[in-house]
């Protein structure tokens, strides 16, 4: 695992989320102000949880198939995936602490 968010696409989404026991995937777009505001938090989480949680970013404009599959209607939306299955969802530009609380529920 890397200490930077992994670039997730329609093509690699399933492989990435199934290969890693726990993953946080940020669905975002370049034009989205709240997504840009959340980006530094996503980068911090990638560094702080390296080796425990895979942190990835999926651009919804470039990868509409996965966004549609998970019914992502608002961005930013973060999916918490466990062994390839969605187990939690966070919508909106929220504080880092809020994301960490959600992640801790699923870390064993």
Order of alpha helices (4+ residues) and beta strands (2+ residues): beta-alpha-beta-alpha-beta-alpha-beta-beta-alpha
